Amino acid sequence: MIIRNARVVTFDATNRVLENADVEVGSDGAIRRVEAGLGARGKGRGTLSPGPQPLAPADIDAHGRLLMPALINCHTHLYSTLARGITLPGRAPKNFPEILKKLWWRLDRALNPDDVYYSALVGLVDCAKNGVGTLVDHHSSPNACAGSLDQIERAFREVGLRGVLCYETSDRDGPAKAQAALDENVRFIERTGRAGDGLIAASFGLHASFTLSDRTLRQAVEAEESLGAGFHIHVAEDRSDLEHARRRFKKTVVARLRDLGVMTDRTLAAHCVHVTAGDITALAKLGANVVHNPQSNSNNAVGIAKLLELVKAGVLVGLGSDGYSPRMWEEFKTAFHLQKVRTGDPRVGYAEAYAAALLNNRTIARKLWGMDIGRIEAGARADLILVDYYPPTPLEATNLFGHFLFGIANAPIDTLIVDGRVVLKDKRCVTVDEAAVAERATRQAKALWQRF
Ligand SMILES: [Zn+2]
């Protein structure tokens, strides 16, 4: 397949922006060739092409649209999809622990295997339409735990997105459920392997310090050791997590997890809002991977992560949605805006928000699961989006931030390709019938809400 006549933001080693370019994708799903100045117009400086080329059936004429790497969401919860529009009984939850108890821990207990599958399926269609090609999911369904990751994997394969799956181990529903969660992680990692087949990979899921005993964490560390999958865990999302660790263990959340062997260079630590200066130094030293979720943090009123300080200390910080939105561009904008609001300084946040969304997520995907995505360069996997963006001002490698913030982030996604396979074309999902999926998911949600 050749994508012709595109304006390509490559994110390659020299961050090139190419005009009228062709990108050739091999049948193995890898990018084979990136060539500027050729394209359907054949008017470029290249001499290899004799001029306008007829389109082969599999080829795509970009008509000058912007081609860039598909977006990556490094922390989400697809099981939350069917909660959209749900009514909570009683008064509104007034803090984060109440939000968990009144909404998420009631919802996850009510999920059955079909809910798990359809929430993932309909959620993934939503993500595809927003240009997200890879999601790192964190799943919980305590009354439908065994095999739940297979249900999610099935949805990923049907829609055609790349995913990293794990099951959320917690002691909050008693020892039997905690053991079942450990077993589900081990079973899935043993079956897929840490890096999986490149499309579906695995990590070892843990909920958070405040719902996990030392005993369960030690069991998880022991089980993970031979698997090498790395942990995916919520860290100091709310102040209550930090207060719990200080009260119970006389240390911070990060220190507790480090001392138990949970926090390593393979760990994906979501949030890290309530971390101390010492914690930040420790995270950098450990080489841990932090995922910032700015919209969810705002929505739950848990605070604003110290993104600037984390990055300055050398911590690798990626970006996730925590299930709040399928639109990673909104997370990018919110990450940027919140640092300005937090510091009262309009000069900050540019480099950090840009890096988190566009550079660090791909670094995390490569480091933890060997996924070579997030760049348009020969050899990388072909995870690409075509965006309806025709810049009204000069677009160059040096001014991408302004175009992302004010233009590209608002532009419709026309096409999504993952691993060389077309998932979205002309803004429609071509792998599954999206209207039928939404209709089926609505029926599923209705029944789920009755049990909620
Ligand atoms: Zn989360």
Residues whose N, C-alpha, C, O or C-beta is under 5 A from the ligand:
A	BS01	ZN	D322
